[in-house]
Amino acid sequence: MSPLVDCDETTPLLRDDASSDDYEDEDYRSRWRSIRVMYFTMFLSSVGFTIVITSLWPYLQRIDESADASFLGWVVAAYSLGQMVASPIFGLWSNYRPRREPLVCSIFINLSANIYYAYAYLPRTDNKFHMLMARAFVGFGAGDFEEPEEIIDQVAVLTSNVLFFIVMFIFAVFETISTPLSMDMFAWTRKQAVLYNGVIICCIGFESILVFLVVKVASQRVGDRPVLLAGLAIIFCGFFILLPWGNHYPKIQWADLKNNSLLSKMSETAIAANSSLEPTGCPYEQTWCQYTPAIHLAQYISSDFIIGVGYPACNVMSYTLYSKILGSKPQGIYMGWLTASGSGARTLGPVFVSQVYTILGPRWAFSLICGMVVGAIGLLSCVYHRLIAFSVRHGSIIE
């Protein structure tokens, strides 16, 4: 390689040296303005996503009583399906046109789709399908992100995509099942589930900030791959703790129906007006509720805390490793495929967990997730030596 290439690969895009010639350069200041705008945009996007994901199940039940937990999986998956379709398109678009164009387009689509979602209750019929379409368009609008000129290690690229798929699949399962699981196991009402899970997710968000800071230091000391491996092991522990044990069983909804004889005598309008008559507990249609032990609140909170440590570590290390494998050249298309991989996982994850959880219960659902994490750990161990930076592979620097 030429000295110029070596310099480009080892020189940061944004220097911290105030005395450098680039510090007062307009291009330098413009980059920082763009980065701050993106920070703020991602913050607002994350806040909005958290609000929606915690209230999605109660909102779906409210606007369409025919919707069940299985359909919830499709609604959650629709977002990621739209994102999976859009990501390569926006990545290719940014290669040939100014990057501002796909960004503005995605924001416009996202805004319009969220308005559609907010008013999905207005149509007189098929409200659940309107919600499904709205979430798909929101995902398409969230898909915005030049191809490396040198030959890269395709095995490392493929492995990185697979690992990222698994990480996002696990997160999709976690975010989808939280509200239905807590309502089934702890007999929470819809309002309680939204409130309590919102508080839990808020705490996990603050926890993630600390994890990101620790991960930065840890990766500098031991490297990116050990941190990713540790993150997967922590996620495994989180889901293993969530497995049902013991001889205490969840409260069944028919207990409410049996004890409240007024329900059979009151009109639907009166029932809707009196929220205290809302059935709570595990639905009797889910036959596993009768023989599967309940998950205790301490298990649930402990699992949330542990997964809240493992997932951020895996997420940031997946992006970091992938970016280093590709090298310093434009990465639009490859990053688009990585995002599409994650979106595919977040499409299949909600469908998987909603079906397995509804039919077989949490023991099967979380056992399969544990097996998937073990597979990811095995895959990472097998290709551990190939997941190295492009510059290391081509001998420009020593790892």
C-alpha positions as CSV (number, residue, x, y, z in Angstrom):
1,M,0.0,0.0,0.0
2,S,1.1,3.5,-0.5
3,P,1.9,5.8,2.4
4,L,-1.2,7.9,1.6
5,V,-3.4,4.9,2.1
6,D,-1.7,3.9,5.3
7,C,-2.2,7.4,6.6
8,D,-5.9,7.5,5.7
9,E,-6.5,4.2,7.4
10,T,-4.9,5.2,10.7
11,T,-6.0,8.8,10.9
12,P,-9.3,9.6,12.6
13,L,-11.8,11.6,10.6
14,L,-12.3,14.1,13.5
15,R,-9.1,15.1,15.3
16,D,-9.1,16.2,18.9
17,D,-5.9,18.3,18.5
18,A,-7.0,21.9,18.7
19,S,-3.7,23.1,17.2
20,S,-4.1,21.1,14.0
21,D,-4.7,22.9,10.7
22,D,-8.0,21.2,10.3
23,Y,-9.5,22.4,13.6
24,E,-10.6,25.8,12.2
25,D,-11.4,24.3,8.8
26,E,-15.0,24.7,7.8
27,D,-15.2,21.1,6.7
28,Y,-14.2,20.0,10.2
29,R,-16.8,22.1,11.8
30,S,-19.4,21.0,9.3
31,R,-18.7,17.4,10.2
32,W,-19.3,18.0,13.8
33,R,-22.5,19.8,13.1
34,S,-23.7,16.9,11.1
35,I,-22.7,14.4,13.8
36,R,-24.6,16.4,16.5
37,V,-27.7,16.6,14.4
38,M,-27.5,12.8,13.9
39,Y,-27.1,12.3,17.6
40,F,-30.2,14.4,18.3
41,T,-32.1,12.6,15.5
42,M,-31.2,9.2,16.9
43,F,-32.2,10.2,20.4
44,L,-35.6,11.3,19.3
45,S,-36.0,8.2,17.2
46,S,-35.1,6.0,20.2
47,V,-37.5,7.8,22.5
48,G,-40.3,7.4,20.0
49,F,-39.5,3.7,19.5
50,T,-39.5,3.0,23.2
51,I,-42.9,4.7,23.7
52,V,-44.4,2.7,20.8
53,I,-43.0,-0.7,21.7
54,T,-44.2,-0.6,25.3
55,S,-47.8,0.5,24.3
56,L,-48.1,-1.5,21.1
57,W,-49.9,-4.5,22.6
58,P,-52.5,-2.5,24.7
59,Y,-53.1,-0.2,21.7
60,L,-53.7,-3.1,19.4
61,Q,-56.1,-4.7,21.8
62,R,-58.0,-1.4,22.2
63,I,-58.5,-0.7,18.6
64,D,-59.2,-4.2,17.5
65,E,-60.5,-6.8,19.9
66,S,-60.0,-9.6,17.4
67,A,-56.2,-9.2,17.5
68,D,-54.3,-11.8,19.5
69,A,-50.7,-12.3,20.7
70,S,-49.8,-14.0,17.4
71,F,-50.9,-11.0,15.4
72,L,-48.8,-8.8,17.7
73,G,-45.8,-10.6,16.4
74,W,-46.6,-9.7,12.8
75,V,-47.2,-6.0,13.8
76,V,-43.8,-5.8,15.5
77,A,-42.2,-7.6,12.6
78,A,-43.7,-5.3,10.0
79,Y,-41.5,-2.4,11.2
80,S,-38.3,-4.4,10.6
81,L,-39.6,-5.9,7.3
82,G,-40.0,-2.4,6.0
83,Q,-36.6,-1.4,7.2
84,M,-35.0,-4.5,5.7
85,V,-36.4,-3.6,2.3
86,A,-35.4,0.0,2.5
87,S,-31.9,-0.3,3.9
88,P,-30.1,-1.6,0.7
89,I,-32.2,0.9,-1.4
90,F,-31.1,3.9,0.7
91,G,-27.5,2.6,0.8
92,L,-27.4,2.3,-3.0
93,W,-29.1,5.7,-3.4
94,S,-26.5,7.4,-1.1
95,N,-23.7,6.0,-3.4
96,Y,-24.9,7.9,-6.5
97,R,-26.7,10.9,-5.1
98,P,-26.1,13.4,-2.2
99,R,-26.7,11.6,1.1
100,R,-29.1,14.4,2.1
101,E,-31.7,13.2,-0.4
102,P,-32.3,9.7,1.0
103,L,-32.2,11.2,4.6
104,V,-34.9,13.8,3.9
105,C,-37.0,11.2,2.0
106,S,-36.8,8.7,4.9
107,I,-37.7,11.4,7.5
108,F,-40.8,12.4,5.4
109,I,-41.9,8.7,5.1
110,N,-41.3,8.1,8.8
111,L,-43.3,11.2,9.8
112,S,-46.3,10.3,7.5
113,A,-46.3,6.7,8.7
114,N,-46.4,7.7,12.3
115,I,-49.4,10.0,11.7
116,Y,-51.0,7.0,10.0
117,Y,-50.2,4.8,13.0
118,A,-51.7,7.4,15.4
119,Y,-55.0,7.4,13.6
120,A,-55.2,3.7,12.9
121,Y,-58.2,3.5,15.2
122,L,-60.4,5.7,13.0
123,P,-61.4,3.1,10.3
124,R,-64.5,1.2,11.3
125,T,-63.1,-2.2,10.3
126,D,-59.8,-4.0,9.9
127,N,-58.0,-1.7,12.3
128,K,-55.3,-4.2,13.1
129,F,-54.3,-4.3,9.4
130,H,-54.1,-0.6,9.3
131,M,-51.7,-0.7,12.3
132,L,-49.8,-3.4,10.5
133,M,-49.4,-1.3,7.3
134,A,-48.5,1.8,9.4
135,R,-45.7,0.0,11.2
136,A,-44.4,-1.3,7.9
137,F,-44.1,2.2,6.5
138,V,-42.5,3.5,9.7
139,G,-39.9,0.8,9.3
140,F,-39.4,1.7,5.6
141,G,-38.8,5.3,6.7
142,A,-36.2,4.1,9.2
143,G,-34.1,2.3,6.7
144,D,-31.8,5.2,5.8
145,F,-28.3,4.7,6.3
146,E,-20.1,3.1,-1.7
147,E,-18.6,-0.1,-1.7
148,P,-15.1,-0.9,-0.5
149,E,-12.7,-0.9,-3.3
150,E,-10.3,-3.6,-1.9
151,I,-11.1,-7.2,-1.6
152,I,-12.4,-8.0,1.8
153,D,-12.8,-11.3,3.7
154,Q,-16.2,-12.5,2.7
155,V,-16.2,-15.2,5.4
156,A,-15.7,-12.5,8.0
157,V,-18.4,-10.3,6.4
158,L,-20.9,-13.1,6.3
159,T,-20.1,-14.2,9.8
160,S,-20.5,-10.7,11.1
161,N,-23.9,-10.5,9.4
162,V,-25.0,-13.8,10.9
163,L,-23.9,-12.7,14.4
164,F,-25.6,-9.4,14.1
165,F,-28.8,-11.2,12.9
166,I,-28.7,-13.4,16.0
167,V,-28.1,-10.4,18.3
168,M,-31.0,-8.4,16.8
169,F,-33.2,-11.5,16.7
170,I,-32.7,-11.9,20.5
171,F,-33.5,-8.2,21.1
172,A,-36.6,-8.5,18.9
173,V,-37.8,-11.4,21.1
174,F,-37.1,-9.5,24.2
175,E,-38.9,-6.3,23.2
176,T,-41.9,-8.1,21.8
177,I,-42.6,-10.5,24.6
178,S,-42.1,-8.1,27.6
179,T,-45.6,-6.6,27.7
180,P,-47.6,-9.9,27.1
181,L,-45.3,-11.8,29.4
182,S,-45.7,-9.4,32.3
183,M,-49.5,-9.2,31.8
184,D,-49.7,-13.0,31.8
185,M,-47.4,-13.7,34.7
186,F,-48.1,-10.9,37.1
187,A,-51.7,-10.2,36.3
188,W,-51.0,-6.6,35.3
189,T,-53.6,-4.6,33.6
190,R,-52.8,-2.8,30.3
191,K,-52.1,0.5,32.0
192,Q,-49.9,-1.2,34.6
193,A,-48.0,-3.1,31.9
194,V,-47.3,0.0,29.9
195,L,-46.3,2.0,33.0
196,Y,-44.1,-0.6,34.7
197,N,-42.4,-1.9,31.5
198,G,-41.8,1.8,30.5
199,V,-40.0,2.3,33.9
200,I,-38.0,-0.8,33.4
201,I,-37.0,0.1,29.9
202,C,-36.0,3.6,31.1
203,C,-33.8,2.1,33.7
204,I,-32.2,-0.3,31.1
205,G,-31.6,2.8,28.9
206,F,-29.5,4.5,31.7
207,E,-27.8,1.1,32.3
208,S,-26.9,0.9,28.6
209,I,-25.2,4.3,28.8
210,L,-22.9,3.0,31.5
211,V,-22.4,-0.2,29.5
212,F,-21.3,1.7,26.4
213,L,-18.7,3.6,28.5
214,V,-17.4,0.4,30.0
215,V,-17.3,-1.3,26.7
216,K,-15.2,1.4,25.2
217,V,-12.6,1.0,27.8
218,A,-12.8,-2.8,27.8
219,S,-12.4,-3.0,24.0
220,Q,-9.3,-0.8,24.2
221,R,-7.7,-3.1,26.8
222,V,-8.7,-6.6,25.6
223,G,-10.0,-6.1,22.0
224,D,-13.4,-6.1,20.3
225,R,-13.8,-9.9,19.9
226,P,-13.5,-10.8,23.6
227,V,-16.1,-8.1,24.5
228,L,-18.5,-9.5,21.9
229,L,-18.0,-13.0,23.2
230,A,-18.6,-11.8,26.8
231,G,-21.8,-10.0,25.7
232,L,-23.2,-13.2,24.2
233,A,-22.4,-15.1,27.4
234,I,-24.2,-12.5,29.5
235,I,-27.3,-12.6,27.2
236,F,-27.4,-16.4,27.6
237,C,-27.4,-16.0,31.4
238,G,-30.2,-13.5,31.1
239,F,-32.5,-15.8,29.2
240,F,-31.5,-18.8,31.2
241,I,-32.7,-17.0,34.4
242,L,-36.0,-16.2,32.7
243,L,-36.9,-19.9,32.3
244,P,-39.9,-20.9,34.5
245,W,-39.1,-23.0,37.6
246,G,-40.9,-24.2,40.7
247,N,-44.5,-25.2,41.5
248,H,-46.2,-21.8,41.5
249,Y,-48.5,-21.3,38.6
250,P,-49.8,-18.1,37.0
251,K,-53.2,-16.7,37.7
252,I,-55.7,-17.8,35.0
253,Q,-58.0,-15.2,33.5
254,W,-61.1,-17.5,33.9
255,A,-60.8,-16.9,37.7
256,D,-61.8,-13.3,37.0
257,L,-64.6,-14.4,34.7
258,K,-65.9,-16.9,37.2
259,N,-65.8,-14.6,40.2
260,N,-67.3,-11.7,38.4
261,S,-70.8,-12.9,37.3
262,L,-71.7,-9.4,36.2
263,L,-69.6,-9.7,33.1
264,S,-72.1,-12.1,31.5
265,K,-74.9,-9.7,32.2
266,M,-73.4,-6.4,31.2
267,S,-73.2,-4.9,27.7
268,E,-69.9,-4.5,25.9
269,T,-70.3,-0.7,26.3
270,A,-70.6,-0.9,30.1
271,I,-67.6,-3.2,30.3
272,A,-65.5,-0.9,28.2
273,A,-66.4,2.0,30.3
274,N,-65.4,0.3,33.5
275,S,-61.7,-0.6,33.3
276,S,-61.8,-2.4,36.7
277,L,-63.5,-5.3,35.0
278,E,-60.6,-5.9,32.6
279,P,-59.6,-9.6,32.8
280,T,-56.1,-10.1,34.2
281,G,-53.7,-13.0,34.3
282,C,-52.8,-15.7,31.8
283,P,-55.5,-16.2,29.1
284,Y,-57.2,-19.6,29.4
285,E,-56.9,-20.1,25.6
286,Q,-53.1,-20.6,26.3
287,T,-53.3,-24.1,27.6
288,W,-49.7,-24.0,28.8
289,C,-50.8,-21.6,31.6
290,Q,-52.3,-24.6,33.4
291,Y,-49.1,-26.6,33.7
292,T,-46.1,-24.2,33.2
293,P,-44.7,-22.6,36.4
294,A,-45.0,-18.9,36.7
295,I,-42.0,-16.5,36.2
296,H,-41.5,-14.5,39.4
297,L,-41.1,-10.7,39.3
298,A,-37.5,-11.0,40.7
299,Q,-36.6,-13.3,37.8
300,Y,-38.1,-10.9,35.3
301,I,-36.3,-7.8,36.6
302,S,-33.0,-9.7,37.0
303,S,-33.2,-11.0,33.5
304,D,-34.0,-7.5,32.2
305,F,-31.0,-6.1,34.0
306,I,-28.6,-8.8,32.7
307,I,-29.9,-8.6,29.1
308,G,-29.6,-4.9,29.4
309,V,-25.8,-5.4,29.9
310,G,-25.2,-8.0,27.3
311,Y,-27.2,-6.6,24.4
312,P,-25.6,-3.1,24.2
313,A,-22.2,-4.7,24.4
314,C,-23.0,-7.1,21.5
315,N,-24.7,-4.4,19.5
316,V,-21.9,-1.9,19.5
317,M,-19.2,-4.5,19.1
318,S,-21.0,-6.0,16.1
319,Y,-21.0,-2.6,14.3
320,T,-17.4,-1.9,15.4
321,L,-16.0,-5.2,14.2
322,Y,-17.9,-5.0,10.9
323,S,-16.7,-1.5,10.2
324,K,-13.1,-2.5,10.9
325,I,-13.4,-5.6,8.7
326,L,-14.6,-3.5,5.8
327,G,-11.8,-0.9,6.1
328,S,-11.8,2.9,5.7
329,K,-13.3,3.1,2.2
330,P,-17.0,3.9,1.7
331,Q,-19.3,1.3,3.3
332,G,-22.8,2.4,2.3
333,I,-23.9,-0.8,0.6
334,Y,-22.3,-3.1,3.0
335,M,-23.7,-1.2,6.0
336,G,-27.1,-1.3,4.2
337,W,-26.9,-5.1,4.1
338,L,-25.9,-5.2,7.8
339,T,-29.0,-3.2,8.6
340,A,-31.1,-5.4,6.4
341,S,-29.7,-8.4,8.3
342,G,-30.8,-6.9,11.6
343,S,-34.1,-5.9,10.1
344,G,-34.7,-9.4,8.9
345,A,-34.0,-10.7,12.4
346,R,-36.4,-8.2,13.9
347,T,-39.0,-9.4,11.3
348,L,-38.6,-13.0,12.2
349,G,-38.0,-12.6,15.9
350,P,-41.5,-11.2,16.8
351,V,-43.3,-13.8,14.6
352,F,-41.2,-16.6,16.1
353,V,-41.7,-15.6,19.8
354,S,-45.4,-14.8,19.4
355,Q,-46.2,-18.2,17.8
356,V,-44.0,-20.3,20.1
357,Y,-45.0,-18.3,23.2
358,T,-48.7,-18.5,22.5
359,I,-48.7,-22.2,21.6
360,L,-45.9,-23.7,23.8
361,G,-45.2,-21.1,26.5
362,P,-42.2,-19.3,27.8
363,R,-40.2,-22.5,28.7
364,W,-39.9,-23.5,25.0
365,A,-39.5,-20.0,23.7
366,F,-36.6,-19.0,26.0
367,S,-35.0,-22.5,25.8
368,L,-34.8,-22.1,22.0
369,I,-33.3,-18.6,22.5
370,C,-30.7,-20.0,24.8
371,G,-29.8,-22.6,22.2
372,M,-29.5,-19.9,19.6
373,V,-27.1,-17.9,21.8
374,V,-24.9,-21.0,22.3
375,G,-24.8,-21.5,18.5
376,A,-23.7,-17.8,18.1
377,I,-20.9,-18.4,20.7
378,G,-19.8,-21.5,18.8
379,L,-19.8,-19.7,15.5
380,L,-17.8,-16.8,16.9
381,S,-15.3,-19.2,18.4
382,C,-14.8,-21.0,15.1
383,V,-14.1,-17.8,13.0
384,Y,-12.5,-15.9,15.9
385,H,-9.1,-15.5,14.1
386,R,-10.7,-14.1,10.9
387,L,-12.7,-11.3,12.5
388,I,-9.9,-8.7,12.3
389,A,-9.6,-5.2,11.0
390,F,-8.9,-4.7,7.3
391,S,-5.7,-2.8,8.0
392,V,-4.5,-5.7,10.2
393,R,-5.2,-8.3,7.6
394,H,-3.3,-6.3,4.9
395,G,-0.4,-5.6,7.3
396,S,-0.6,-1.9,7.5
397,I,-0.7,-2.0,11.4
398,I,-0.2,-4.5,14.1
399,E,-3.3,-5.5,16.2
